[in-house]
Amino acid sequence: MNGSTYKRCGCRDPKSRKPIGQKCPDLRRAGGGWSRSHGIWQYQIELPARGDGGRRPLRRGGYDNQADAEADLDRVRDALAVADTADPAQQTLVGDLIEIALNADEPIPTAGDVRKALFLQQQPHQMPIVADWLDEWLHGRKTLKEGTTRSYRGHIRLYLDPHLGHRRVDRLRSEHIDAMFDAIDERNTQITTVRTHGNPSERAKVKGLRVVGPATMHRIHATLRKALNDAMRKKRYIDTNPALFVELPSAKTPKARVWTDERVARWKATKEIPSPVMVWTPAHTGEFLDYASDADDRLYALYHLIAFRGLRRGEACGLHWDDLDLDAKTLTVRWQIVQHGWATAMDTPKTDGSDATIALDTETIVVLRTHRGRQRYECLAAGPAWRHNGLVFTNMLGGPLHPADVTDHFHFLVAQAGLPPIRLHDLRHGAATLALAAGADMKTVQALMRHSSYNLTANTYTHVLPDLAHQAAEAAAAIVPRRRRPNAGAA
């Protein structure tokens, strides 16, 4: 039952031509030891009897050295040791697991595999591969928003399935996951290199391909980590989550930068944009709103609302008149229009914290009342073609605005106004900047932006504060009444 290792060869008897096997004289040296050059190493062990009582001798060969044969024999011994020696049913089941695996040319079951089979009724040969589990896992997530589901599906289709999908869930290791991210890094390098190639046909090969940035890698990792957590907790396919042992470079969130006079001058000379997240000064915001108002732009009220109260693009597009109380000067965020590819859908806010009531200033109330009068005129002009859906911001026939069109129109207005470029989402950041410039503390700004945590707000806008410090200093000095101001030219 303990097993042993030995050598055998393919030599045949010269007369009968039958295999000699272990009896070949060349297998042994003169002193009785095994020949170093003749024969191949094997191991043998008696597996527990089958369910019908039949014997089950196990012999496996093809090893180049005794150490490899002993290693596999030890794996068989470790698997057999899990079963209770006083429980024949357990011993038979372990024998079955080993026999099934070897006959299918699969690895010998580990002690962990055997424990799952004995105590959790999960046999290794029934374990799903990663691709099948990810498909089952995503199909079972019934409460996810469409955008989240779409993101998970993209991670699985583009990265997890191609690199890890063929592996059995219980045999997935952190090294395999590390290799996936290494492959993504290599692909990034290839794309970046080809983009600078002198041959246009070479550059065309990577047209439309995107480099996978650190933030996206973290999201891919989070998708896999969650799926494997559920495999561990709900299905008990695994004892530990290998994704927990994978380290990725930190995904630093771009810091918001203010378009100071120096940065604007550099941008005009070089078109250099200091950060992916740029914020206008209050003066820039005023110039933009004045331009949109003077142009009698029909979306002026939408941009005004984002600039002053920090609504997200989808929240502004999904705002209903029922969500506004113009007399009480409040706005409640209950809906948003989300974009999936090019298709759009009405959905609830991004987070529970996003569903909140926001106080409105008097000027914004005037802007919204004026916009409502304009919309009523457009309704009369459209006649029966008008869509009565209760939205505050619509197209010329009352239909919902497409968020991408709102963004494109914003960029058009910015260019026409001759202002330094920002994203539409940065106009929302501008609302926080205006509040900070007016002296609001970070906790108040967090409530305005409806961020889930104070740290998120502080990390996003800490870099904005130094640029506003001089404005705050000037404002503080201006508050104090003086009979005679110091002469600035004498400084």
C-alpha positions in Angstrom: 0.0 0.0 0.0 3.0 2.4 0.6 4.2 2.0 -3.0 7.7 2.0 -4.5 9.7 3.3 -7.4 11.6 1.1 -9.9 13.0 0.8 -13.4 11.8 -1.1 -16.4 12.8 -1.0 -20.1 11.4 -2.0 -23.5 13.8 -4.8 -24.2 12.4 -8.1 -25.6 13.4 -11.7 -25.3 15.6 -12.6 -28.3 13.6 -15.8 -28.9 10.0 -15.1 -28.0 10.2 -11.3 -28.7 8.1 -10.7 -25.6 8.9 -7.7 -23.4 11.3 -8.6 -20.6 10.2 -5.7 -18.4 11.8 -5.6 -14.9 13.7 -8.8 -15.6 16.1 -7.2 -18.0 19.7 -7.8 -16.7 20.8 -4.4 -18.0 18.6 -2.6 -15.5 21.0 -3.5 -12.7 24.6 -2.7 -12.1 27.1 -5.4 -10.9 26.6 -4.2 -7.3 22.8 -4.5 -7.5 22.0 -0.8 -7.9 19.9 0.6 -10.7 21.6 1.4 -14.0 22.1 5.1 -14.6 21.6 4.8 -18.4 19.3 1.9 -19.1 15.5 1.9 -18.5 12.9 4.4 -17.4 11.7 5.1 -13.9 8.2 4.0 -12.8 6.2 4.0 -9.6 3.6 1.5 -8.3 1.1 1.6 -5.5 -2.0 -0.3 -4.6 -5.1 2.0 -4.6 -8.0 1.2 -2.3 -10.4 -1.4 -3.6 -13.1 -0.4 -6.0 -16.7 -0.3 -4.9 -17.2 -3.9 -6.1 -14.2 -5.0 -4.1 -11.9 -5.4 -7.1 -8.2 -4.7 -6.6 -6.7 -1.5 -8.1 -2.9 -1.6 -8.7 -1.6 1.7 -10.0 1.5 1.8 -12.2 2.8 4.9 -13.9 6.1 5.4 -15.8 8.0 7.6 -18.2 10.1 9.5 -15.7 13.7 10.5 -16.5 14.8 10.2 -12.9 13.8 8.6 -9.6 13.2 12.0 -7.9 10.3 12.8 -10.4 8.8 9.3 -9.9 9.0 9.7 -6.1 7.4 13.1 -6.3 4.3 11.9 -8.1 4.2 8.9 -5.8 4.2 11.2 -2.8 1.3 13.1 -4.3 -0.7 9.9 -4.5 0.3 9.1 -0.9 -0.8 12.6 0.3 -4.1 12.2 -1.4 -4.7 8.8 0.1 -3.7 10.0 3.5 -6.8 12.3 3.7 -9.2 9.4 3.9 -10.1 7.9 7.2 -8.4 4.5 7.4 -11.5 3.2 9.3 -13.9 4.4 6.6 -13.8 2.1 3.5 -16.2 4.4 1.6 -13.9 7.3 1.9 -10.9 5.3 0.8 -12.8 4.0 -2.2 -13.8 7.6 -3.2 -10.2 8.8 -3.0 -9.1 5.9 -5.1 -11.8 6.8 -7.7 -10.6 10.4 -7.7 -7.0 9.4 -8.4 -8.0 6.9 -11.0 -10.3 9.2 -12.9 -7.7 12.0 -13.0 -4.9 9.8 -14.3 -7.1 8.1 -16.9 -8.1 11.6 -18.1 -4.4 12.6 -18.2 -5.0 15.3 -15.5 -2.8 16.1 -12.5 -3.0 13.9 -9.4 -5.6 15.4 -7.1 -4.1 17.4 -4.2 -5.0 16.9 -0.6 -7.2 20.0 -0.9 -9.0 18.5 -3.8 -9.7 15.3 -1.9 -10.9 17.2 1.2 -13.4 19.1 -1.0 -14.6 15.9 -2.5 -15.0 14.1 0.9 -16.5 16.9 2.9 -18.0 19.3 0.4 -19.1 16.7 -2.2 -17.1 18.6 -4.9 -15.0 16.3 -7.1 -12.0 17.9 -8.9 -13.1 16.5 -12.3 -16.4 18.4 -11.9 -14.7 21.8 -11.2 -15.6 24.4 -13.9 -12.9 26.2 -15.9 -12.6 30.0 -15.2 -14.5 30.9 -18.4 -17.5 28.8 -17.4 -17.5 30.1 -13.9 -17.3 33.8 -15.0 -20.2 33.3 -17.3 -22.3 31.6 -14.6 -21.2 34.3 -12.1 -22.1 37.3 -14.3 -25.4 35.6 -15.3 -26.3 35.4 -11.6 -25.7 39.0 -10.8 -29.3 40.2 -11.2 -29.0 43.5 -9.3 -26.2 45.2 -11.2 -26.8 48.3 -13.2 -26.5 47.9 -17.0 -23.3 50.0 -17.1 -21.6 47.8 -14.5 -22.7 44.6 -16.2 -21.4 46.0 -19.5 -18.0 46.8 -17.8 -17.7 43.3 -16.3 -18.6 41.7 -19.6 -15.9 43.7 -21.4 -13.3 42.7 -18.8 -14.2 39.0 -19.1 -14.4 39.0 -23.0 -11.2 41.0 -23.6 -8.9 39.9 -20.9 -10.0 37.3 -18.4 -11.3 34.7 -20.8 -8.4 34.9 -23.3 -5.7 34.6 -20.7 -7.3 32.6 -17.9 -10.5 31.1 -19.2 -9.0 27.7 -20.0 -7.8 27.0 -16.5 -9.7 25.1 -13.9 -11.0 27.4 -11.1 -9.4 25.5 -8.3 -6.0 25.4 -10.2 -5.9 29.1 -10.9 -2.8 30.7 -9.2 -1.6 34.2 -8.6 1.2 33.5 -11.0 -1.3 33.0 -13.8 -3.0 36.3 -13.0 0.4 38.1 -12.9 1.2 36.7 -16.3 -2.1 38.1 -17.7 -1.2 41.6 -16.6 2.4 41.2 -17.9 0.8 40.3 -21.3 -1.4 43.4 -21.2 1.7 45.5 -20.4 3.5 44.0 -23.4 0.5 44.7 -25.7 0.5 48.3 -24.4 4.2 48.7 -25.3 3.5 47.3 -28.8 0.6 49.7 -29.4 2.7 52.7 -28.2 5.7 51.7 -30.3 3.7 51.1 -33.5 1.9 54.4 -33.1 5.2 56.2 -33.6 6.2 54.1 -36.6 7.2 56.0 -39.7 5.2 53.7 -41.9 1.5 54.7 -42.1 0.5 51.1 -42.9 2.1 50.0 -39.7 0.3 52.7 -37.7 -3.0 51.6 -39.3 -2.6 48.3 -37.6 -3.2 49.8 -34.2 -5.8 52.3 -35.2 -8.7 52.2 -32.8 -6.7 50.1 -30.2 -6.5 51.5 -26.8 -3.7 51.3 -24.2 -5.0 49.7 -21.0 -4.1 52.2 -18.3 -3.4 51.5 -14.6 -7.0 52.4 -13.6 -8.5 49.9 -16.1 -6.1 47.2 -14.9 -7.3 47.8 -11.3 -10.9 47.5 -12.5 -10.1 44.2 -14.4 -8.5 42.9 -11.2 -11.5 43.9 -9.1 -13.8 42.1 -11.5 -11.8 38.9 -11.1 -11.4 39.3 -7.4 -15.1 39.6 -6.9 -15.9 36.6 -9.1 -13.3 34.4 -7.2 -14.6 35.6 -3.8 -18.0 34.3 -4.8 -16.5 31.1 -6.1 -15.0 30.7 -2.6 -17.9 31.8 -0.4 -20.9 30.7 -2.4 -19.7 27.6 -4.3 -16.6 26.6 -2.2 -14.7 25.8 -5.3 -11.5 27.3 -3.8 -10.2 27.8 -0.2 -8.3 31.1 -0.9 -8.7 33.8 -3.6 -5.5 33.9 -5.7 -6.4 37.4 -6.9 -5.7 38.7 -3.4 -2.0 38.0 -3.8 -1.6 40.0 -7.0 -0.1 43.5 -6.7 -0.6 46.2 -9.4 1.0 49.6 -9.7 -1.1 52.3 -8.1 -3.7 53.9 -10.3 -3.2 57.5 -9.5 -6.3 59.7 -10.1 -5.4 62.8 -12.1 -5.3 65.9 -9.9 -7.5 68.8 -10.8 -5.5 71.9 -12.0 -6.8 75.4 -12.4 -6.3 77.3 -15.6 -4.2 80.1 -14.1 -3.0 83.0 -16.3 0.5 81.3 -16.7 -1.0 78.0 -17.8 -3.4 79.7 -20.3 -0.5 81.6 -21.8 1.5 78.4 -22.2 -1.5 76.7 -23.7 -1.9 79.4 -26.3 1.7 79.2 -27.2 2.2 75.4 -27.2 -1.3 73.9 -26.9 0.0 72.1 -23.8 -2.7 71.0 -21.3 -1.1 70.5 -17.8 -3.5 67.8 -16.6 -6.3 65.5 -17.9 -8.5 67.3 -15.3 -8.5 71.1 -15.8 -10.8 73.6 -14.0 -11.7 77.1 -15.0 -11.3 80.0 -12.7 -14.5 81.8 -11.7 -13.7 84.4 -14.3 -13.5 81.7 -17.1 -16.8 80.2 -16.0 -18.4 83.7 -16.1 -17.0 84.2 -19.6 -18.4 80.9 -20.8 -21.9 81.5 -19.3 -22.0 85.0 -20.6 -21.1 83.7 -24.1 -23.8 81.0 -24.0 -26.4 83.5 -22.6 -25.6 86.2 -25.2 -25.8 83.6 -28.0 -29.3 82.6 -26.6 -28.1 79.0 -26.5 -31.0 76.7 -25.8 -28.8 74.6 -23.5 -27.6 77.5 -21.5 -29.7 76.6 -18.4 -28.2 73.1 -18.4 -24.7 74.3 -18.4 -25.5 76.9 -15.8 -26.9 74.2 -13.5 -23.8 72.0 -13.9 -21.5 74.9 -13.4 -23.1 76.1 -10.2 -24.6 73.0 -8.6 -22.3 70.3 -9.8 -24.7 68.0 -11.5 -23.3 65.1 -13.6 -24.0 65.1 -17.3 -26.5 62.2 -17.1 -28.2 63.7 -14.1 -28.8 67.0 -15.9 -30.1 65.2 -19.0 -32.4 63.1 -16.8 -33.7 65.9 -14.6 -37.6 66.1 -14.5 -39.7 69.2 -13.6 -41.2 67.1 -10.8 -37.7 67.0 -9.3 -37.6 70.8 -9.0 -39.3 73.0 -6.4 -38.6 76.4 -7.7 -40.5 78.1 -4.9 -38.6 76.2 -2.2 -35.4 76.6 -4.3 -34.5 72.9 -4.2 -33.6 70.2 -6.8 -33.7 66.5 -6.1 -31.6 64.1 -8.2 -33.7 61.0 -8.9 -32.8 60.1 -12.4 -30.0 60.1 -14.9 -29.7 59.2 -18.6 -26.9 56.7 -19.0 -25.1 55.8 -22.2 -24.3 52.2 -23.1 -22.3 52.3 -26.3 -24.4 54.8 -28.3 -27.8 53.6 -26.8 -29.2 55.4 -23.8 -31.5 54.5 -21.0 -33.1 56.3 -18.0 -31.7 54.9 -14.8 -31.4 55.8 -11.1 -28.4 57.8 -9.8 -24.9 56.5 -9.7 -24.9 55.8 -5.9 -27.2 56.2 -3.0 -25.4 59.3 -2.0 -26.1 60.8 -5.5 -29.8 60.7 -4.8 -30.0 63.9 -2.8 -31.7 67.3 -2.5 -29.6 70.3 -3.6 -30.3 73.9 -2.6 -30.5 76.4 -5.5 -29.5 80.0 -5.5 -31.8 82.8 -6.7 -30.0 83.4 -10.0 -30.3 79.7 -10.9 -34.0 79.8 -10.1 -34.4 82.8 -12.5 -32.5 80.9 -15.2 -34.7 77.8 -14.8 -37.9 79.8 -14.9 -36.7 81.5 -18.1 -35.9 78.1 -19.6 -39.3 76.7 -18.7 -40.9 79.6 -20.6 -38.7 78.8 -23.6 -39.6 75.2 -23.4 -43.4 76.0 -23.4 -42.9 78.1 -26.5 -41.1 75.1 -28.2 -43.9 72.8 -27.2 -46.5 75.1 -28.8 -44.3 75.3 -32.0 -44.0 71.6 -32.2 -47.7 70.9 -31.8 -48.7 67.2 -31.8 -45.1 66.2 -32.4 -44.1 67.3 -29.0 -43.2 64.4 -26.5 -44.6 65.1 -23.1 -42.1 63.3 -20.9 -41.6 65.8 -18.1 -37.9 66.4 -18.8 -36.4 69.8 -18.0 -33.9 69.6 -20.9 -35.0 68.2 -24.2 -34.5 68.4 -27.9 -36.7 70.6 -30.1 -39.5 68.0 -30.1 -39.4 67.3 -26.4 -37.4 64.1 -26.7 -34.5 63.3 -24.3 -31.1 64.8 -25.0 -28.3 62.4 -26.0 -25.5 62.9 -23.4 -22.8 62.7 -26.2 -24.6 65.5 -28.1 -24.6 67.6 -24.9 -20.8 67.1 -24.6 -20.1 67.9 -28.3 -22.1 71.1 -28.1 -20.3 72.1 -24.9 -16.9 71.7 -26.7 -18.2 73.8 -29.6 -19.3 76.6 -27.3 -15.9 76.6 -25.5 -14.0 76.8 -28.7 -16.3 79.6 -30.0 -15.7 81.5 -26.7 -12.0 81.2 -27.1 -11.6 79.7 -23.6 -8.9 77.1 -22.6 -10.3 73.6 -23.0 -12.0 71.5 -20.3 -14.2 68.5 -20.3 -17.9 68.8 -19.6 -17.3 66.8 -16.4 -14.7 69.4 -15.5 -17.5 72.0 -15.5 -18.9 69.9 -12.6 -15.5 70.2 -10.9 -15.8 73.9 -11.4 -18.8 74.0 -9.1 -16.5 72.7 -6.3 -13.9 75.3 -7.3 -16.4 78.1 -7.0 -17.5 76.9 -3.6 -13.9 76.7 -2.4 -13.1 80.1 -3.8 -16.1 81.5 -1.9 -14.7 80.0 1.3 -16.7 76.8 1.7 -14.9 74.0 3.7 -14.2 70.6 2.2 -17.1 68.9 4.0 -19.6 71.4 2.4 -18.0 70.7 -1.0 -18.4 67.0 -0.4 -22.1 67.4 0.2 -22.4 69.6 -2.9 -20.6 67.1 -5.1 -22.4 64.1 -3.4 -19.2 62.2 -3.1 -19.3 58.9 -1.2 -16.4 59.9 1.1 -14.6 63.0 2.4 -11.2 61.6 1.2 -12.5 61.4 -2.4 -13.4 65.1 -2.3 -10.1 66.1 -0.6 -7.9 64.0 -2.9 -9.6 65.5 -5.9 -9.5 69.2 -5.0 -6.5 69.5 -2.7 -4.3 70.6 -5.7 -6.9 73.3 -6.5 -6.5 75.1 -3.2 -3.1 76.6 -3.7 -4.2 78.2 -7.0 -7.2 79.7 -5.1 -5.1 80.8 -2.1 -4.1 84.1 -3.7 -7.8 84.8 -4.6 -8.8 84.1 -1.1 -6.1 86.4 0.3 -7.2 89.2 -2.0 -10.8 88.7 -1.0 -10.0 88.8 2.7 -8.0 92.0 2.3 -10.8 93.6 0.3 -13.4 93.0 3.1 -11.6 95.3 5.5 -12.7 99.0 4.8 -9.7 101.4 4.4 -9.6 105.2 4.1 -6.6 104.8 1.9 -5.3 101.6 0.2 -1.5 101.0 0.1 0.0 101.8 -3.3 0.6 98.5 -5.0 3.2 100.1 -7.3 5.4 100.8 -4.2 5.8 97.1 -3.3 
